Amino acid sequence: MKLSKKAIILILSLLIVACSTTVPVSATGSVASSKIGTAKQTTLLSIIKLGDEPTIENAAKNGNITNVNTVHYKTTIIPFGISVECIVRGN
């Protein structure tokens, strides 16, 4: 069975497509945030985990933040895996 070049390109492009979503989780009344901390973990094939556990505590520690003002989670679906990043802003 022969596949045309267009079909092969379409199949390969579907394999490398990534989808990303950022969702706000929490915020306080404070507006100014001077520091940003992140904690990111990528999971491949639901088995291999790379990076820190994406928790608010780890993100605050990585950004040297003591008072957290906002929290966002960013989820990116990649071929054969998923990446989750916790982003905190504070002072």
Summary of the structure (lengths in Angstrom):
residues: 91
radius of gyration: 17.9
end to end distance: 61.1
largest distance: 62.3
contacts: 242
relative contact order: 0.28
helix: 21%
strand: 48%
